[in-house]
Amino acid sequence: MPGRESGRVLVTGGTGFLGFRVVAALVEAGATVTVMVRPGQEEKLQALGDRIQLSYADVWNKASLKGRARGHDVILHLVGSTRAEPERGLTYQQINLVSARNVTGMAVSDGVPRMILLSAVIRPWAGEYIRSKREAEEYLRNSGLNWTIARAPSLFAPSGRNLGLQLISFFGAILPFNLFASRILPLPVDIAARGMAQLALKPDAYEDRVIFARHLRQLAKGSKAARQRRPLLQPQQRFDADPEGLDEPPFGWLPPR
């Protein structure tokens, strides 16, 4: 018996390297999608036209979030960064934890039953970054919401410039590598995007669980467009990916200066 599907999806961080593609994957799957943006950021979503709804708010301003999530079935929280600028007050705690905490609070107060948090696998020399992600995970777990946490590896857009990443990623999809190293091997961003979209559309999938790259691959295979080998809509604006980052900049938005 097929599982029921979510109706309305609210996405934060939907203008970034991964976020745009998640929104595009939701649209191609026929979802009703709202993207939360700050004024001036909507031009990054022009390629999606009128197929999405925009909601103007700032995840670092709790007052601006009041009532923004009402009527939605699930929130996909994709805001986060591997880059911190402590001299500007942009610590990992502020960027990754505070944003997740505010959005979780919005979900609770607005009656959204489910939230999906983009997190990250453990990586060397990323102590403060990973710590902020784990604290965000713990906050969501204790919120009373139905939750899923996606600990994604580094993501990349396949191109002639990163054939090495494509080769490494290929091994992550086959035996025996996918049994031991698939959590940390890089993942094509379109696969991650379609996996996250399918996760949002299937409310019974991986409820109250932490998932990894192999789960995103499995979920992506459930996309009709992926099975038909249709390319995913790409952003008109080129993003410069951080080769060491999970949430390649621009990852959504930064707190105001």
Steps between C-alpha positions, in 0.01 A plus 500: 500500500661832398567749777310823526668814372552840659304791361671835556875525550683804644869530410757718674836554331338440163716745305832321550707240320298207636187691596405616151527145371290362786228752415527405130470130591191570710341693213573226246334253740185713506530632855354827624813687609558816700855636514592731786726781379622841606401793277741527208578128488200400289685563172704185570178301452395659170552177305212347697259776399155488656525133591596589857369734767729741683486588868713791618668453837839465668590184690709707744207726584245301699238772472511481119428126513173530691222326307711439189474122519127468564322261266815307405551129556879494519795739524827428319772697679804533273669808649857446617862567416846353543640853507493720809604864543529549877620859456155579356320298764440220251601204712404143415260511792328807359486375142414134551346465846306824548339480156391139560373586848291790371351297215423212736321744729302631202393146411379435854312829540342482152387140532724342236529132599829412332842650438798377298842635592799496266804409707844359421712192549805520724802637319860566611588850623136610515446486876306822562300460180396143583432593862256771391327252269469238775356755742243596236414132460453458874275804520277363224489155660373652825239724334212254494481521120526205266851537365753368254866603499697460176875483564621567150860473378669765286294577189614587149353590163637256239714675240824459313681678781432242767540161335686381809200567723273324251723192506511493880123545516450213254674261739267617776206351310636148452594206718701464717582869529142602575509281811799674656572842348175616342426737789803715433556474123385805297150494355373665178286794602209404271475159667505662844235751389262238365557288809414790731192581293373142513564497874282808544219351291485172692401577859538139613853466358780488758289660774707589808817369336842621392571418136814508286613513137385148414149583617499813284607290202217254567245778538618671181432180305135537598475821297310446175717759327817321615369166374428664164850653508362852465753767597420709804441871443819692579532853641558781252749652740830315532603407853866470594508180703724467800695180419524414869150603593164332545293816463684671218459877500273676455319256725186708548578816689711631785380681811480878447823689568 
